Amino acid sequence: MSLRSFHIVFITVCTLLCAFLIVWAFVLAPEPSGMATAFGVVGAIGLLLMPVYAFYFRKKANQLHL
């Protein structure tokens, strides 16, 4: 597996973990608290930014012929 492929897989796994963090914080948390809400917000930000990062990474990797 090339470094580029591993990077794409790693970004995908991170995106799925951000989605799980959101579900845990807002649905599965045993007690709603400020910390759980903060984790949910961080997960939402990550869920929005990871695909953007993946797009720019693929664009740059194609330009560099990686």
PDBQT receptor file of N, H, CA, C and O in Angstrom, charges set to zero:
ATOM      1  N   MET A   1       0.854  -1.164   0.000  1.00  0.00    +0.000 N 
ATOM      2  CA  MET A   1       0.000   0.000   0.000  1.00  0.00    +0.000 C 
ATOM      3  C   MET A   1       0.904   1.233   0.000  1.00  0.00    +0.000 C 
ATOM      4  O   MET A   1       1.822   1.350   0.812  1.00  0.00    +0.000 OA
ATOM      5  N   SER A   2       0.628   2.129  -0.912  1.00  0.00    +0.000 N 
ATOM      6  H   SER A   2      -0.117   2.034  -1.572  1.00  0.00    +0.000 HD
ATOM      7  CA  SER A   2       1.437   3.334  -1.016  1.00  0.00    +0.000 C 
ATOM      8  C   SER A   2       1.092   4.316   0.106  1.00  0.00    +0.000 C 
ATOM      9  O   SER A   2       0.064   4.193   0.772  1.00  0.00    +0.000 OA
ATOM     10  N   LEU A   3       1.962   5.269   0.289  1.00  0.00    +0.000 N 
ATOM     11  H   LEU A   3       2.797   5.368  -0.251  1.00  0.00    +0.000 HD
ATOM     12  CA  LEU A   3       1.737   6.281   1.315  1.00  0.00    +0.000 C 
ATOM     13  C   LEU A   3       0.487   7.107   0.997  1.00  0.00    +0.000 C 
ATOM     14  O   LEU A   3      -0.247   7.506   1.902  1.00  0.00    +0.000 OA
ATOM     15  N   ARG A   4       0.251   7.360  -0.289  1.00  0.00    +0.000 N 
ATOM     16  H   ARG A   4       0.847   7.036  -1.024  1.00  0.00    +0.000 HD
ATOM     17  CA  ARG A   4      -0.941   8.113  -0.695  1.00  0.00    +0.000 C 
ATOM     18  C   ARG A   4      -2.209   7.339  -0.326  1.00  0.00    +0.000 C 
ATOM     19  O   ARG A   4      -3.152   7.909   0.222  1.00  0.00    +0.000 OA
ATOM     20  N   SER A   5      -2.225   6.050  -0.627  1.00  0.00    +0.000 N 
ATOM     21  H   SER A   5      -1.458   5.587  -1.072  1.00  0.00    +0.000 HD
ATOM     22  CA  SER A   5      -3.398   5.228  -0.311  1.00  0.00    +0.000 C 
ATOM     23  C   SER A   5      -3.625   5.157   1.197  1.00  0.00    +0.000 C 
ATOM     24  O   SER A   5      -4.757   5.258   1.670  1.00  0.00    +0.000 OA
ATOM     25  N   PHE A   6      -2.543   4.984   1.939  1.00  0.00    +0.000 N 
ATOM     26  H   PHE A   6      -1.623   4.902   1.554  1.00  0.00    +0.000 HD
ATOM     27  CA  PHE A   6      -2.663   4.945   3.391  1.00  0.00    +0.000 C 
ATOM     28  C   PHE A   6      -3.223   6.259   3.916  1.00  0.00    +0.000 C 
ATOM     29  O   PHE A   6      -4.047   6.255   4.831  1.00  0.00    +0.000 OA
ATOM     30  N   HIS A   7      -2.793   7.376   3.355  1.00  0.00    +0.000 N 
ATOM     31  H   HIS A   7      -2.124   7.379   2.612  1.00  0.00    +0.000 HD
ATOM     32  CA  HIS A   7      -3.269   8.685   3.784  1.00  0.00    +0.000 C 
ATOM     33  C   HIS A   7      -4.779   8.825   3.528  1.00  0.00    +0.000 C 
ATOM     34  O   HIS A   7      -5.506   9.348   4.372  1.00  0.00    +0.000 OA
ATOM     35  N   ILE A   8      -5.240   8.364   2.375  1.00  0.00    +0.000 N 
ATOM     36  H   ILE A   8      -4.650   7.940   1.689  1.00  0.00    +0.000 HD
ATOM     37  CA  ILE A   8      -6.664   8.422   2.067  1.00  0.00    +0.000 C 
ATOM     38  C   ILE A   8      -7.463   7.541   3.034  1.00  0.00    +0.000 C 
ATOM     39  O   ILE A   8      -8.522   7.947   3.511  1.00  0.00    +0.000 OA
ATOM     40  N   VAL A   9      -6.963   6.350   3.321  1.00  0.00    +0.000 N 
ATOM     41  H   VAL A   9      -6.102   6.020   2.934  1.00  0.00    +0.000 HD
ATOM     42  CA  VAL A   9      -7.635   5.466   4.281  1.00  0.00    +0.000 C 
ATOM     43  C   VAL A   9      -7.654   6.107   5.661  1.00  0.00    +0.000 C 
ATOM     44  O   VAL A   9      -8.671   6.053   6.353  1.00  0.00    +0.000 OA
ATOM     45  N   PHE A  10      -6.553   6.708   6.069  1.00  0.00    +0.000 N 
ATOM     46  H   PHE A  10      -5.727   6.752   5.508  1.00  0.00    +0.000 HD
ATOM     47  CA  PHE A  10      -6.474   7.353   7.376  1.00  0.00    +0.000 C 
ATOM     48  C   PHE A  10      -7.463   8.514   7.471  1.00  0.00    +0.000 C 
ATOM     49  O   PHE A  10      -8.104   8.688   8.508  1.00  0.00    +0.000 OA
ATOM     50  N   ILE A  11      -7.598   9.296   6.429  1.00  0.00    +0.000 N 
ATOM     51  H   ILE A  11      -7.078   9.155   5.587  1.00  0.00    +0.000 HD
ATOM     52  CA  ILE A  11      -8.568  10.397   6.420  1.00  0.00    +0.000 C 
ATOM     53  C   ILE A  11      -9.988   9.850   6.531  1.00  0.00    +0.000 C 
ATOM     54  O   ILE A  11     -10.819  10.417   7.239  1.00  0.00    +0.000 OA
ATOM     55  N   THR A  12     -10.264   8.761   5.840  1.00  0.00    +0.000 N 
ATOM     56  H   THR A  12      -9.588   8.300   5.264  1.00  0.00    +0.000 HD
ATOM     57  CA  THR A  12     -11.593   8.137   5.904  1.00  0.00    +0.000 C 
ATOM     58  C   THR A  12     -11.889   7.644   7.315  1.00  0.00    +0.000 C 
ATOM     59  O   THR A  12     -12.987   7.860   7.826  1.00  0.00    +0.000 OA
ATOM     60  N   VAL A  13     -10.933   6.993   7.942  1.00  0.00    +0.000 N 
ATOM     61  H   VAL A  13     -10.040   6.817   7.526  1.00  0.00    +0.000 HD
ATOM     62  CA  VAL A  13     -11.119   6.500   9.310  1.00  0.00    +0.000 C 
ATOM     63  C   VAL A  13     -11.332   7.665  10.276  1.00  0.00    +0.000 C 
ATOM     64  O   VAL A  13     -12.188   7.588  11.158  1.00  0.00    +0.000 OA
ATOM     65  N   CYS A  14     -10.570   8.728  10.119  1.00  0.00    +0.000 N 
ATOM     66  H   CYS A  14      -9.874   8.791   9.403  1.00  0.00    +0.000 HD
ATOM     67  CA  CYS A  14     -10.742   9.909  10.978  1.00  0.00    +0.000 C 
ATOM     68  C   CYS A  14     -12.121  10.533  10.800  1.00  0.00    +0.000 C 
ATOM     69  O   CYS A  14     -12.725  10.989  11.771  1.00  0.00    +0.000 OA
ATOM     70  N   THR A  15     -12.619  10.558   9.577  1.00  0.00    +0.000 N 
ATOM     71  H   THR A  15     -12.128  10.188   8.788  1.00  0.00    +0.000 HD
ATOM     72  CA  THR A  15     -13.950  11.099   9.320  1.00  0.00    +0.000 C 
ATOM     73  C   THR A  15     -15.019  10.251  10.007  1.00  0.00    +0.000 C 
ATOM     74  O   THR A  15     -15.950  10.787  10.609  1.00  0.00    +0.000 OA
ATOM     75  N   LEU A  16     -14.886   8.932   9.916  1.00  0.00    +0.000 N 
ATOM     76  H   LEU A  16     -14.130   8.497   9.427  1.00  0.00    +0.000 HD
ATOM     77  CA  LEU A  16     -15.836   8.046  10.585  1.00  0.00    +0.000 C 
ATOM     78  C   LEU A  16     -15.758   8.176  12.106  1.00  0.00    +0.000 C 
ATOM     79  O   LEU A  16     -16.782   8.112  12.786  1.00  0.00    +0.000 OA
ATOM     80  N   LEU A  17     -14.563   8.356  12.638  1.00  0.00    +0.000 N 
ATOM     81  H   LEU A  17     -13.731   8.408  12.086  1.00  0.00    +0.000 HD
ATOM     82  CA  LEU A  17     -14.427   8.557  14.083  1.00  0.00    +0.000 C 
ATOM     83  C   LEU A  17     -15.055   9.876  14.538  1.00  0.00    +0.000 C 
ATOM     84  O   LEU A  17     -15.617   9.954  15.630  1.00  0.00    +0.000 OA
ATOM     85  N   CYS A  18     -14.958  10.900  13.708  1.00  0.00    +0.000 N 
ATOM     86  H   CYS A  18     -14.500  10.837  12.821  1.00  0.00    +0.000 HD
ATOM     87  CA  CYS A  18     -15.623  12.173  14.032  1.00  0.00    +0.000 C 
ATOM     88  C   CYS A  18     -17.140  11.986  14.049  1.00  0.00    +0.000 C 
ATOM     89  O   CYS A  18     -17.831  12.534  14.908  1.00  0.00    +0.000 OA
ATOM     90  N   ALA A  19     -17.647  11.215  13.101  1.00  0.00    +0.000 N 
ATOM     91  H   ALA A  19     -17.086  10.770  12.403  1.00  0.00    +0.000 HD
ATOM     92  CA  ALA A  19     -19.090  10.948  13.074  1.00  0.00    +0.000 C 
ATOM     93  C   ALA A  19     -19.513  10.174  14.325  1.00  0.00    +0.000 C 
ATOM     94  O   ALA A  19     -20.551  10.468  14.917  1.00  0.00    +0.000 OA
ATOM     95  N   PHE A  20     -18.716   9.193  14.724  1.00  0.00    +0.000 N 
ATOM     96  H   PHE A  20     -17.872   8.954  14.243  1.00  0.00    +0.000 HD
ATOM     97  CA  PHE A  20     -19.019   8.448  15.947  1.00  0.00    +0.000 C 
ATOM     98  C   PHE A  20     -18.970   9.352  17.169  1.00  0.00    +0.000 C 
ATOM     99  O   PHE A  20     -19.793   9.209  18.074  1.00  0.00    +0.000 OA
ATOM    100  N   LEU A  21     -18.025  10.276  17.212  1.00  0.00    +0.000 N 
ATOM    101  H   LEU A  21     -17.356  10.392  16.477  1.00  0.00    +0.000 HD
ATOM    102  CA  LEU A  21     -17.920  11.203  18.334  1.00  0.00    +0.000 C 
ATOM    103  C   LEU A  21     -19.175  12.051  18.456  1.00  0.00    +0.000 C 
ATOM    104  O   LEU A  21     -19.640  12.318  19.565  1.00  0.00    +0.000 OA
ATOM    105  N   ILE A  22     -19.723  12.472  17.336  1.00  0.00    +0.000 N 
ATOM    106  H   ILE A  22     -19.345  12.256  16.436  1.00  0.00    +0.000 HD
ATOM    107  CA  ILE A  22     -20.971  13.249  17.344  1.00  0.00    +0.000 C 
ATOM    108  C   ILE A  22     -22.113  12.407  17.899  1.00  0.00    +0.000 C 
ATOM    109  O   ILE A  22     -22.872  12.860  18.756  1.00  0.00    +0.000 OA
ATOM    110  N   VAL A  23     -22.228  11.175  17.403  1.00  0.00    +0.000 N 
ATOM    111  H   VAL A  23     -21.612  10.806  16.707  1.00  0.00    +0.000 HD
ATOM    112  CA  VAL A  23     -23.308  10.291  17.866  1.00  0.00    +0.000 C 
ATOM    113  C   VAL A  23     -23.152  10.022  19.355  1.00  0.00    +0.000 C 
ATOM    114  O   VAL A  23     -24.132  10.048  20.099  1.00  0.00    +0.000 OA
ATOM    115  N   TRP A  24     -21.929   9.765  19.790  1.00  0.00    +0.000 N 
ATOM    116  H   TRP A  24     -21.133   9.744  19.186  1.00  0.00    +0.000 HD
ATOM    117  CA  TRP A  24     -21.731   9.503  21.211  1.00  0.00    +0.000 C 
ATOM    118  C   TRP A  24     -22.092  10.722  22.055  1.00  0.00    +0.000 C 
ATOM    119  O   TRP A  24     -22.759  10.594  23.082  1.00  0.00    +0.000 OA
ATOM    120  N   ALA A  25     -21.655  11.896  21.625  1.00  0.00    +0.000 N 
ATOM    121  H   ALA A  25     -21.113  12.000  20.791  1.00  0.00    +0.000 HD
ATOM    122  CA  ALA A  25     -21.846  13.100  22.435  1.00  0.00    +0.000 C 
ATOM    123  C   ALA A  25     -23.308  13.496  22.549  1.00  0.00    +0.000 C 
ATOM    124  O   ALA A  25     -23.746  13.951  23.605  1.00  0.00    +0.000 OA
ATOM    125  N   PHE A  26     -24.068  13.329  21.475  1.00  0.00    +0.000 N 
ATOM    126  H   PHE A  26     -23.713  12.959  20.617  1.00  0.00    +0.000 HD
ATOM    127  CA  PHE A  26     -25.438  13.829  21.489  1.00  0.00    +0.000 C 
ATOM    128  C   PHE A  26     -26.496  12.747  21.666  1.00  0.00    +0.000 C 
ATOM    129  O   PHE A  26     -27.654  13.066  21.937  1.00  0.00    +0.000 OA
ATOM    130  N   VAL A  27     -26.128  11.475  21.519  1.00  0.00    +0.000 N 
ATOM    131  H   VAL A  27     -25.187  11.216  21.298  1.00  0.00    +0.000 HD
ATOM    132  CA  VAL A  27     -27.123  10.411  21.634  1.00  0.00    +0.000 C 
ATOM    133  C   VAL A  27     -26.764   9.406  22.732  1.00  0.00    +0.000 C 
ATOM    134  O   VAL A  27     -27.618   9.046  23.542  1.00  0.00    +0.000 OA
ATOM    135  N   LEU A  28     -25.528   8.958  22.764  1.00  0.00    +0.000 N 
ATOM    136  H   LEU A  28     -24.834   9.251  22.106  1.00  0.00    +0.000 HD
ATOM    137  CA  LEU A  28     -25.143   7.854  23.635  1.00  0.00    +0.000 C 
ATOM    138  C   LEU A  28     -24.500   8.263  24.955  1.00  0.00    +0.000 C 
ATOM    139  O   LEU A  28     -24.244   7.404  25.799  1.00  0.00    +0.000 OA
ATOM    140  N   ALA A  29     -24.237   9.529  25.151  1.00  0.00    +0.000 N 
ATOM    141  H   ALA A  29     -24.445  10.226  24.465  1.00  0.00    +0.000 HD
ATOM    142  CA  ALA A  29     -23.576   9.971  26.384  1.00  0.00    +0.000 C 
ATOM    143  C   ALA A  29     -24.465   9.655  27.580  1.00  0.00    +0.000 C 
ATOM    144  O   ALA A  29     -25.660   9.947  27.555  1.00  0.00    +0.000 OA
ATOM    145  N   PRO A  30     -23.893   9.060  28.633  1.00  0.00    +0.000 N 
ATOM    146  CA  PRO A  30     -24.703   8.690  29.789  1.00  0.00    +0.000 C 
ATOM    147  C   PRO A  30     -25.331   9.897  30.486  1.00  0.00    +0.000 C 
ATOM    148  O   PRO A  30     -26.474   9.832  30.940  1.00  0.00    +0.000 OA
ATOM    149  N   GLU A  31     -24.599  10.968  30.568  1.00  0.00    +0.000 N 
ATOM    150  H   GLU A  31     -23.671  11.020  30.199  1.00  0.00    +0.000 HD
ATOM    151  CA  GLU A  31     -25.129  12.194  31.175  1.00  0.00    +0.000 C 
ATOM    152  C   GLU A  31     -24.761  13.368  30.282  1.00  0.00    +0.000 C 
ATOM    153  O   GLU A  31     -23.576  13.617  30.064  1.00  0.00    +0.000 OA
ATOM    154  N   PRO A  32     -25.732  14.091  29.765  1.00  0.00    +0.000 N 
ATOM    155  CA  PRO A  32     -25.396  15.277  28.966  1.00  0.00    +0.000 C 
ATOM    156  C   PRO A  32     -24.652  16.293  29.838  1.00  0.00    +0.000 C 
ATOM    157  O   PRO A  32     -25.109  16.654  30.923  1.00  0.00    +0.000 OA
ATOM    158  N   SER A  33     -23.511  16.740  29.349  1.00  0.00    +0.000 N 
ATOM    159  H   SER A  33     -23.139  16.447  28.468  1.00  0.00    +0.000 HD
ATOM    160  CA  SER A  33     -22.718  17.712  30.099  1.00  0.00    +0.000 C 
ATOM    161  C   SER A  33     -22.060  18.667  29.116  1.00  0.00    +0.000 C 
ATOM    162  O   SER A  33     -22.148  18.496  27.901  1.00  0.00    +0.000 OA
ATOM    163  N   GLY A  34     -21.415  19.651  29.656  1.00  0.00    +0.000 N 
ATOM    164  H   GLY A  34     -21.344  19.790  30.644  1.00  0.00    +0.000 HD
ATOM    165  CA  GLY A  34     -20.713  20.615  28.823  1.00  0.00    +0.000 C 
ATOM    166  C   GLY A  34     -19.566  19.979  28.055  1.00  0.00    +0.000 C 
ATOM    167  O   GLY A  34     -19.301  20.342  26.909  1.00  0.00    +0.000 OA
ATOM    168  N   MET A  35     -18.888  19.029  28.686  1.00  0.00    +0.000 N 
ATOM    169  H   MET A  35     -19.103  18.733  29.617  1.00  0.00    +0.000 HD
ATOM    170  CA  MET A  35     -17.766  18.360  28.024  1.00  0.00    +0.000 C 
ATOM    171  C   MET A  35     -18.260  17.496  26.871  1.00  0.00    +0.000 C 
ATOM    172  O   MET A  35     -17.637  17.473  25.809  1.00  0.00    +0.000 OA
ATOM    173  N   ALA A  36     -19.362  16.789  27.060  1.00  0.00    +0.000 N 
ATOM    174  H   ALA A  36     -19.868  16.807  27.923  1.00  0.00    +0.000 HD
ATOM    175  CA  ALA A  36     -19.918  15.968  25.977  1.00  0.00    +0.000 C 
ATOM    176  C   ALA A  36     -20.342  16.853  24.809  1.00  0.00    +0.000 C 
ATOM    177  O   ALA A  36     -20.131  16.493  23.651  1.00  0.00    +0.000 OA
ATOM    178  N   THR A  37     -20.932  17.994  25.102  1.00  0.00    +0.000 N 
ATOM    179  H   THR A  37     -21.104  18.287  26.042  1.00  0.00    +0.000 HD
ATOM    180  CA  THR A  37     -21.319  18.929  24.048  1.00  0.00    +0.000 C 
ATOM    181  C   THR A  37     -20.090  19.461  23.319  1.00  0.00    +0.000 C 
ATOM    182  O   THR A  37     -20.099  19.595  22.095  1.00  0.00    +0.000 OA
ATOM    183  N   ALA A  38     -19.041  19.761  24.064  1.00  0.00    +0.000 N 
ATOM    184  H   ALA A  38     -19.033  19.652  25.058  1.00  0.00    +0.000 HD
ATOM    185  CA  ALA A  38     -17.799  20.240  23.439  1.00  0.00    +0.000 C 
ATOM    186  C   ALA A  38     -17.216  19.177  22.520  1.00  0.00    +0.000 C 
ATOM    187  O   ALA A  38     -16.762  19.490  21.420  1.00  0.00    +0.000 OA
ATOM    188  N   PHE A  39     -17.223  17.918  22.962  1.00  0.00    +0.000 N 
ATOM    189  H   PHE A  39     -17.592  17.663  23.856  1.00  0.00    +0.000 HD
ATOM    190  CA  PHE A  39     -16.746  16.831  22.105  1.00  0.00    +0.000 C 
ATOM    191  C   PHE A  39     -17.593  16.723  20.845  1.00  0.00    +0.000 C 
ATOM    192  O   PHE A  39     -17.064  16.499  19.755  1.00  0.00    +0.000 OA
ATOM    193  N   GLY A  40     -18.905  16.883  20.989  1.00  0.00    +0.000 N 
ATOM    194  H   GLY A  40     -19.334  17.065  21.874  1.00  0.00    +0.000 HD
ATOM    195  CA  GLY A  40     -19.785  16.832  19.826  1.00  0.00    +0.000 C 
ATOM    196  C   GLY A  40     -19.497  17.945  18.836  1.00  0.00    +0.000 C 
ATOM    197  O   GLY A  40     -19.513  17.721  17.626  1.00  0.00    +0.000 OA
ATOM    198  N   VAL A  41     -19.237  19.128  19.332  1.00  0.00    +0.000 N 
ATOM    199  H   VAL A  41     -19.224  19.310  20.315  1.00  0.00    +0.000 HD
ATOM    200  CA  VAL A  41     -18.922  20.262  18.458  1.00  0.00    +0.000 C 
ATOM    201  C   VAL A  41     -17.592  20.036  17.754  1.00  0.00    +0.000 C 
ATOM    202  O   VAL A  41     -17.468  20.301  16.558  1.00  0.00    +0.000 OA
ATOM    203  N   VAL A  42     -16.596  19.549  18.489  1.00  0.00    +0.000 N 
ATOM    204  H   VAL A  42     -16.696  19.334  19.460  1.00  0.00    +0.000 HD
ATOM    205  CA  VAL A  42     -15.294  19.248  17.871  1.00  0.00    +0.000 C 
ATOM    206  C   VAL A  42     -15.450  18.160  16.809  1.00  0.00    +0.000 C 
ATOM    207  O   VAL A  42     -14.836  18.237  15.745  1.00  0.00    +0.000 OA
ATOM    208  N   GLY A  43     -16.261  17.158  17.094  1.00  0.00    +0.000 N 
ATOM    209  H   GLY A  43     -16.759  17.096  17.958  1.00  0.00    +0.000 HD
ATOM    210  CA  GLY A  43     -16.532  16.113  16.108  1.00  0.00    +0.000 C 
ATOM    211  C   GLY A  43     -17.208  16.660  14.868  1.00  0.00    +0.000 C 
ATOM    212  O   GLY A  43     -16.885  16.251  13.753  1.00  0.00    +0.000 OA
ATOM    213  N   ALA A  44     -18.144  17.582  15.047  1.00  0.00    +0.000 N 
ATOM    214  H   ALA A  44     -18.406  17.915  15.952  1.00  0.00    +0.000 HD
ATOM    215  CA  ALA A  44     -18.823  18.185  13.904  1.00  0.00    +0.000 C 
ATOM    216  C   ALA A  44     -17.863  19.010  13.050  1.00  0.00    +0.000 C 
ATOM    217  O   ALA A  44     -17.926  18.979  11.821  1.00  0.00    +0.000 OA
ATOM    218  N   ILE A  45     -16.986  19.740  13.710  1.00  0.00    +0.000 N 
ATOM    219  H   ILE A  45     -16.935  19.765  14.708  1.00  0.00    +0.000 HD
ATOM    220  CA  ILE A  45     -15.988  20.520  12.962  1.00  0.00    +0.000 C 
ATOM    221  C   ILE A  45     -15.071  19.578  12.187  1.00  0.00    +0.000 C 
ATOM    222  O   ILE A  45     -14.767  19.821  11.020  1.00  0.00    +0.000 OA
ATOM    223  N   GLY A  46     -14.636  18.511  12.835  1.00  0.00    +0.000 N 
ATOM    224  H   GLY A  46     -14.883  18.314  13.784  1.00  0.00    +0.000 HD
ATOM    225  CA  GLY A  46     -13.796  17.531  12.158  1.00  0.00    +0.000 C 
ATOM    226  C   GLY A  46     -14.508  16.864  10.999  1.00  0.00    +0.000 C 
ATOM    227  O   GLY A  46     -13.911  16.620   9.950  1.00  0.00    +0.000 OA
ATOM    228  N   LEU A  47     -15.790  16.568  11.190  1.00  0.00    +0.000 N 
ATOM    229  H   LEU A  47     -16.275  16.766  12.042  1.00  0.00    +0.000 HD
ATOM    230  CA  LEU A  47     -16.574  15.928  10.128  1.00  0.00    +0.000 C 
ATOM    231  C   LEU A  47     -16.727  16.845   8.923  1.00  0.00    +0.000 C 
ATOM    232  O   LEU A  47     -16.823  16.372   7.791  1.00  0.00    +0.000 OA
ATOM    233  N   LEU A  48     -16.751  18.133   9.154  1.00  0.00    +0.000 N 
ATOM    234  H   LEU A  48     -16.673  18.518  10.073  1.00  0.00    +0.000 HD
ATOM    235  CA  LEU A  48     -16.840  19.084   8.044  1.00  0.00    +0.000 C 
ATOM    236  C   LEU A  48     -15.490  19.323   7.378  1.00  0.00    +0.000 C 
ATOM    237  O   LEU A  48     -15.424  19.494   6.160  1.00  0.00    +0.000 OA
ATOM    238  N   LEU A  49     -14.423  19.337   8.155  1.00  0.00    +0.000 N 
ATOM    239  H   LEU A  49     -14.476  19.198   9.144  1.00  0.00    +0.000 HD
ATOM    240  CA  LEU A  49     -13.117  19.695   7.605  1.00  0.00    +0.000 C 
ATOM    241  C   LEU A  49     -12.348  18.527   6.988  1.00  0.00    +0.000 C 
ATOM    242  O   LEU A  49     -11.537  18.741   6.087  1.00  0.00    +0.000 OA
ATOM    243  N   MET A  50     -12.581  17.307   7.447  1.00  0.00    +0.000 N 
ATOM    244  H   MET A  50     -13.240  17.133   8.179  1.00  0.00    +0.000 HD
ATOM    245  CA  MET A  50     -11.844  16.157   6.911  1.00  0.00    +0.000 C 
ATOM    246  C   MET A  50     -12.070  15.948   5.411  1.00  0.00    +0.000 C 
ATOM    247  O   MET A  50     -11.097  15.744   4.686  1.00  0.00    +0.000 OA
ATOM    248  N   PRO A  51     -13.310  15.989   4.915  1.00  0.00    +0.000 N 
ATOM    249  CA  PRO A  51     -13.486  15.840   3.462  1.00  0.00    +0.000 C 
ATOM    250  C   PRO A  51     -12.851  16.986   2.669  1.00  0.00    +0.000 C 
ATOM    251  O   PRO A  51     -12.353  16.773   1.563  1.00  0.00    +0.000 OA
ATOM    252  N   VAL A  52     -12.866  18.181   3.223  1.00  0.00    +0.000 N 
ATOM    253  H   VAL A  52     -13.270  18.354   4.121  1.00  0.00    +0.000 HD
ATOM    254  CA  VAL A  52     -12.219  19.315   2.554  1.00  0.00    +0.000 C 
ATOM    255  C   VAL A  52     -10.721  19.054   2.459  1.00  0.00    +0.000 C 
ATOM    256  O   VAL A  52     -10.112  19.272   1.412  1.00  0.00    +0.000 OA
ATOM    257  N   TYR A  53     -10.130  18.585   3.557  1.00  0.00    +0.000 N 
ATOM    258  H   TYR A  53     -10.624  18.408   4.408  1.00  0.00    +0.000 HD
ATOM    259  CA  TYR A  53      -8.706  18.252   3.557  1.00  0.00    +0.000 C 
ATOM    260  C   TYR A  53      -8.416  17.127   2.557  1.00  0.00    +0.000 C 
ATOM    261  O   TYR A  53      -7.415  17.180   1.843  1.00  0.00    +0.000 OA
ATOM    262  N   ALA A  54      -9.276  16.122   2.504  1.00  0.00    +0.000 N 
ATOM    263  H   ALA A  54     -10.089  16.080   3.085  1.00  0.00    +0.000 HD
ATOM    264  CA  ALA A  54      -9.075  15.011   1.565  1.00  0.00    +0.000 C 
ATOM    265  C   ALA A  54      -9.097  15.509   0.122  1.00  0.00    +0.000 C 
ATOM    266  O   ALA A  54      -8.298  15.064  -0.702  1.00  0.00    +0.000 OA
ATOM    267  N   PHE A  55     -10.001  16.423  -0.182  1.00  0.00    +0.000 N 
ATOM    268  H   PHE A  55     -10.650  16.785   0.487  1.00  0.00    +0.000 HD
ATOM    269  CA  PHE A  55     -10.087  16.980  -1.531  1.00  0.00    +0.000 C 
ATOM    270  C   PHE A  55      -8.790  17.690  -1.905  1.00  0.00    +0.000 C 
ATOM    271  O   PHE A  55      -8.245  17.468  -2.986  1.00  0.00    +0.000 OA
ATOM    272  N   TYR A  56      -8.302  18.541  -1.012  1.00  0.00    +0.000 N 
ATOM    273  H   TYR A  56      -8.745  18.722  -0.134  1.00  0.00    +0.000 HD
ATOM    274  CA  TYR A  56      -7.075  19.278  -1.303  1.00  0.00    +0.000 C 
ATOM    275  C   TYR A  56      -5.852  18.352  -1.342  1.00  0.00    +0.000 C 
ATOM    276  O   TYR A  56      -4.930  18.576  -2.127  1.00  0.00    +0.000 OA
ATOM    277  N   PHE A  57      -5.844  17.333  -0.513  1.00  0.00    +0.000 N 
ATOM    278  H   PHE A  57      -6.592  17.151   0.125  1.00  0.00    +0.000 HD
ATOM    279  CA  PHE A  57      -4.744  16.380  -0.549  1.00  0.00    +0.000 C 
ATOM    280  C   PHE A  57      -4.705  15.634  -1.881  1.00  0.00    +0.000 C 
ATOM    281  O   PHE A  57      -3.643  15.492  -2.488  1.00  0.00    +0.000 OA
ATOM    282  N   ARG A  58      -5.865  15.159  -2.332  1.00  0.00    +0.000 N 
ATOM    283  H   ARG A  58      -6.727  15.275  -1.839  1.00  0.00    +0.000 HD
ATOM    284  CA  ARG A  58      -5.895  14.437  -3.614  1.00  0.00    +0.000 C 
ATOM    285  C   ARG A  58      -5.500  15.347  -4.761  1.00  0.00    +0.000 C 
ATOM    286  O   ARG A  58      -4.800  14.922  -5.680  1.00  0.00    +0.000 OA
ATOM    287  N   LYS A  59      -5.944  16.601  -4.715  1.00  0.00    +0.000 N 
ATOM    288  H   LYS A  59      -6.513  16.946  -3.968  1.00  0.00    +0.000 HD
ATOM    289  CA  LYS A  59      -5.590  17.558  -5.761  1.00  0.00    +0.000 C 
ATOM    290  C   LYS A  59      -4.071  17.783  -5.794  1.00  0.00    +0.000 C 
ATOM    291  O   LYS A  59      -3.459  17.777  -6.863  1.00  0.00    +0.000 OA
ATOM    292  N   LYS A  60      -3.479  17.978  -4.625  1.00  0.00    +0.000 N 
ATOM    293  H   LYS A  60      -3.976  17.983  -3.758  1.00  0.00    +0.000 HD
ATOM    294  CA  LYS A  60      -2.036  18.205  -4.550  1.00  0.00    +0.000 C 
ATOM    295  C   LYS A  60      -1.271  16.943  -4.920  1.00  0.00    +0.000 C 
ATOM    296  O   LYS A  60      -0.248  17.032  -5.598  1.00  0.00    +0.000 OA
ATOM    297  N   ALA A  61      -1.730  15.783  -4.502  1.00  0.00    +0.000 N 
ATOM    298  H   ALA A  61      -2.561  15.711  -3.951  1.00  0.00    +0.000 HD
ATOM    299  CA  ALA A  61      -1.047  14.523  -4.835  1.00  0.00    +0.000 C 
ATOM    300  C   ALA A  61      -1.085  14.275  -6.333  1.00  0.00    +0.000 C 
ATOM    301  O   ALA A  61      -0.117  13.768  -6.901  1.00  0.00    +0.000 OA
ATOM    302  N   ASN A  62      -2.191  14.627  -6.983  1.00  0.00    +0.000 N 
ATOM    303  H   ASN A  62      -2.977  15.039  -6.522  1.00  0.00    +0.000 HD
ATOM    304  CA  ASN A  62      -2.254  14.471  -8.432  1.00  0.00    +0.000 C 
ATOM    305  C   ASN A  62      -1.310  15.436  -9.131  1.00  0.00    +0.000 C 
ATOM    306  O   ASN A  62      -0.709  15.081 -10.145  1.00  0.00    +0.000 OA
ATOM    307  N   GLN A  63      -1.171  16.639  -8.612  1.00  0.00    +0.000 N 
ATOM    308  H   GLN A  63      -1.659  16.927  -7.788  1.00  0.00    +0.000 HD
ATOM    309  CA  GLN A  63      -0.256  17.615  -9.212  1.00  0.00    +0.000 C 
ATOM    310  C   GLN A  63       1.200  17.154  -9.079  1.00  0.00    +0.000 C 
ATOM    311  O   GLN A  63       2.016  17.388  -9.970  1.00  0.00    +0.000 OA
ATOM    312  N   LEU A  64       1.510  16.501  -7.967  1.00  0.00    +0.000 N 
ATOM    313  H   LEU A  64       0.847  16.311  -7.244  1.00  0.00    +0.000 HD
ATOM    314  CA  LEU A  64       2.874  16.040  -7.722  1.00  0.00    +0.000 C 
ATOM    315  C   LEU A  64       3.118  14.641  -8.281  1.00  0.00    +0.000 C 
ATOM    316  O   LEU A  64       4.228  14.119  -8.171  1.00  0.00    +0.000 OA
ATOM    317  N   HIS A  65       2.101  14.032  -8.874  1.00  0.00    +0.000 N 
ATOM    318  H   HIS A  65       1.200  14.456  -8.962  1.00  0.00    +0.000 HD
ATOM    319  CA  HIS A  65       2.175  12.694  -9.460  1.00  0.00    +0.000 C 
ATOM    320  C   HIS A  65       2.595  11.661  -8.418  1.00  0.00    +0.000 C 
ATOM    321  O   HIS A  65       3.466  10.828  -8.666  1.00  0.00    +0.000 OA
ATOM    322  N   LEU A  66       1.959  11.730  -7.245  1.00  0.00    +0.000 N 
ATOM    323  H   LEU A  66       1.251  12.407  -7.043  1.00  0.00    +0.000 HD
ATOM    324  CA  LEU A  66       2.251  10.757  -6.193  1.00  0.00    +0.000 C 
ATOM    325  C   LEU A  66       1.386   9.541  -6.339  1.00  0.00    +0.000 C 
ATOM    326  O   LEU A  66       1.490   8.610  -5.540  1.00  0.00    +0.000 OA
TER     327      LEU A  66
